[in-house]
Structures are given as C-alpha cells and as structure tokens.
C-alpha cells in the first residue's frame, strides 16, 4: 500500500500534468526583450493563430512601448485583421497607421493594403453596393503617386486597375439595364462614361457597341457611325464590330 508520502507525490504529479504552467513555456508574455517577444508573436502569426497572435502583439505594445516596436505591432495587428477578412477593421487600422506615422518607410505597403482592404470589402456582384471602391482607388492612387518605384508599385497598379474595372463594369451593367428598358438617353450617359473613363480595361469595347445601338434606336445613325469608328480603331478584331457594321448596313 502507498503511504501518505506516496499519495502526496502522486497528487503533485497530477496537478503538474493538469497545469499549463508546469514545465511548459508560456505562449507569450515572459520574454525579456522586445526582439524575443516579437519573434514569439510572429511564430504565432506564422501558425495562423490569429487570436493569440493579436493578443501577443497587444502585450508587446504594453510591455515594450518603444516607437519601433509599437509601430511594428500596430502594423501586424492590421495584417491580422486583413487575414481574418475583417476588411473594414483592417482598412481603418492601416489608415490610422498612415496618419500616425506619415514618414514611415512602410507607407507604400500600408497604402496598398488599405486600398486592398476596401477592394476586398466590395462585393463582386455588379448589382450590389460598391461604395468602398472609391476609397480603394483613392488609397491606391496615393501609393502610386507619392511612392513611385516602391516594391509595391506593380501590385498597387494591378489592384487599382481591378478596382477601376469593377467600377466601369457596374456603369456598363447599369447602361445595359437602361438599354433593355428603352431608356436610351440614360443608357448613353452611363456608357459614355465607360468609353471615356475606363479605356483598356476590357469593358469599353462592349460599351461602344451598345452606344452605337442606342444611337440607332434614337434614329441618330451618323452618331452610331462615329461610335463604330471608335470601336474599330480601338478593337479592330472585336466580335462586336461585325455585328455593328451589319446593323449599319455596311458589308
């Protein structure tokens, strides 16, 4: 039989096994330097432990309040919000960072991610509200205009084109809606915006086609010819060109 001493040993062993702190390193908060603390937080982030990583970075900010550490932690928390698809929170975090640190070396990245957050928040369905696309375009424009040649310039330009393409596609969608309803003047207003403001984004081609058709419906054949000439100049191999020429009686 076990004596009382043996029972005590077993009880202590059981308590040790059940305790998270017995012989096991704490997840974070015990590091003695800011560098070690940030490394630990980044390890959690690399494992996609976003909740733990976010709390870890908050702890680092509280324990090591130096400017460099605080800025890096703020940026990491914005990144975490983005990865969690909390895009509006991410956007606000990036915006706040840019406002607080107007000369920071990572601003090209910050403006790119702020714009990307708004872009991701915008639904891809054309019949849904696209209110954040203008915000996305605004931040992409800042990143390109004020930081030419940055490591994020190409990515920013590509994202900007995508945001503009979505805006143009929505205008095209509305223009075609008016065409189907035989509201040709309203149709032309929308499609002219696409043709003039969204060139070379694979959407002005169709806009020009429907513009020419709308002019035919309004019995303004000369304007239909003018628009078709623009279509021919921009897209000489367009599938819409032959369709339009047939409608105009041109072989």
N, C-alpha and C positions, 0 to 999 in steps of 0.2 A: 504493500500500500504506500501511496505517496504521503510523505509527511507535510507539515504545514509549509515548510520552506519550498518544497517542490511545487505546491499549489501556487505559491506567490510567484515563482519563476514562470510557470505556465500562464498565469494571469497577465503578467507584464509582457510576455511574448505576444499574447493575443491582442493586447492593447496596442502594441507596437505595429502589428500587422494591419490593424484597422485604421491606424492613424496615417494620414497623408504625409505628416511631417517626420515620421520616424525613419531615418536612414534614407530619405528621398529628398532630393534638391527641390526647393520651391520653384514654381514655374517662373516667377519673376519677383522683383522687389528686394532681393537680397544682394544684388551686385554692388560692388564697392566703387565702380567708376561709371561714368556716363557711357563710355565706349562699350563696356561689357553689357550694360543694361540695354543699349540699342541693339547690340548683337542678339541678345536674348529675344527681344521683341521681333526682330527681323526673322529669327528662326520660327517663331510662332506664325508670322505672316507667310513665310515660305510653305508652311504646312496647311495654309488656308484656314487657320484657326482665327478667323477674323474678330470674333468677340473677345477672345483672350488677348489677341494682338492689340486691339484698340485699347483695352484696359491697361495693357502693359505700357503702351506709349503715353497714356494719360499719367500713369505712375511715374514714368521717366520725367515728364514735364514738371511734375510736382517735386520730385527729388533733386533733379538737376536742372535748375532754371536758367542755365546759360543760354545766350542767344542762339548759338549754333544748334544746340541740342533741341531747344524748344521749337525752332523753325523746322527742323527735320521731322520731329514728332508730329507737328501740325500737318505737314505735307503727307506723311504716312497715313494719318487718320483720314485725310481727304481721299487718299488712294483706296483705303479700306471701304469707305462709303461707296466709292465707284464700283469696286469689285463685288460689293453686296447688292449692286443695282439700285442703290438709294441715290439716284442721279441728281435729284434736286438738292439733297443734303451735300453731295459731293460738289456740285456747282457752287453752292454758297460757301463751302469751305475753301475752294480754290480762289473764289473772288475775295474772300476775307484775307487770304494769304497774300494775294497780289496787292491789296490795299495796305496791309501792314508792312510789307517788305517790297517797296517799289523799286529797289535796286538789286534784288536778289538774283543770283546767277541762274537760278532755275525757272525764271519767269517764262521763257519760251515754252517749257513743259507745262507750267501752270496754266497759261492761256490756252494752250492746246487742249488740256484736259478739261478746263472749264467749258470750252466750246463743245467738246465731245460729250460731256455730261448732258448738256442741253440737247444735243443732237440725239443721244440715246433716249432721252425722255420723250422725244417727239414720236408719235405713232407713225408707222409707215403707211397705214391705210389713208388714202387720199381724202376720204370723206370725214376724217377725224380732225379735231382742232390741232393746228400746227403752230400754236402760239410761241413755242420756245425756239423755233428755227431762226427767228431774227436774232435772238440772244446768242445762239450758236455762231451765226455768221459774224456778229459783232466781235466776239472774242477771237475767232479765227483771224479776222482782219487785223486785230491788234497784234497778234502773234507774228503775222507775216510782215506787217508794215514796220513795226518797231524792232524786230529781231531778224533781219534778213541774213540768210546764210547759217542760221542756227541748225542744230542737229535735228530739230523737229519741224523745219520748214516744209519739207516734202510731205510729211504726214499731215501737217496742218492744211496745206493746199489741197490735198486729196479729200480731207474731211470737209473743207469749205465747198469744194465742187459738189460733194454729195448733198450738203445742206441746201445749196442753191438749186441743185437738180430737183430736190423734193419740193421746194417752193414753186419752181417752174412747173413741175408735174401737177401740182394742185391747181395752178392757174389754168393749165391745159384741161384738166378734168372739169373745172367749172365752165370753161369756154365751150367744151363739147356738150355739157349739160344744157347750156343756153341754145346751142345749135339744134339739139333734139327738140327743144321746146319752141323752136322757130323764133326765138328772140335774137335776131341776127346782129343787131347793133350792140347789145350787151356781149354777145359772143365775140364780136370783133375787138371790143375793148380789151377783153381778157387775153385773146390770142395775140394781139399786137404786143402786149407786154411780154409774152413768152418769146415771140420772134425777135424783139429788140433787146431784151434784158437777159435772156438765157440762151445765147448762142453757143453752139458747140458742146451742148450737154445732152445731145441725143433726144431732145424734146421739141426743139424749134421746127424740125422737119415736119412733124405731124401738124403742128400749129399753123404753118404756112399753107398746108393742104386744106385745112378746114377754113382758114381765112378766105382762100380763093373760092371755095364752095359757097361760103356765106355771101360773098360779093355776087356770085351768080344768082343766088336766091333773091338778092336785092336788085337784080337786073342792072348791076354795075359791072359789065363784062370787061371794060377797059382796066378797072382796078384788079379784077381777077387775073387778067393777063400780067399785070405788073407784079403781083404776088407770086404768080407762077414763074416769072423770070427770076425772081429772088430764089425760089425753090430750086430752079435749075442751076443757078450759079453756086449755091451752097452744097447742093446734093445732086450732082449730075446723074448719079446712078440710083436715085431714090425710087422706091417702089411706088411712091405717091405721084411721081412726075408723070408717068404714062397715063395713070388714071385721070389726072387733071387735064392733060392735053386732050384726051378723048372727050371729056366733058366740055372742053372749049372748042371741039371740032377740029383740032389740029392733029394731023397724022404724024 
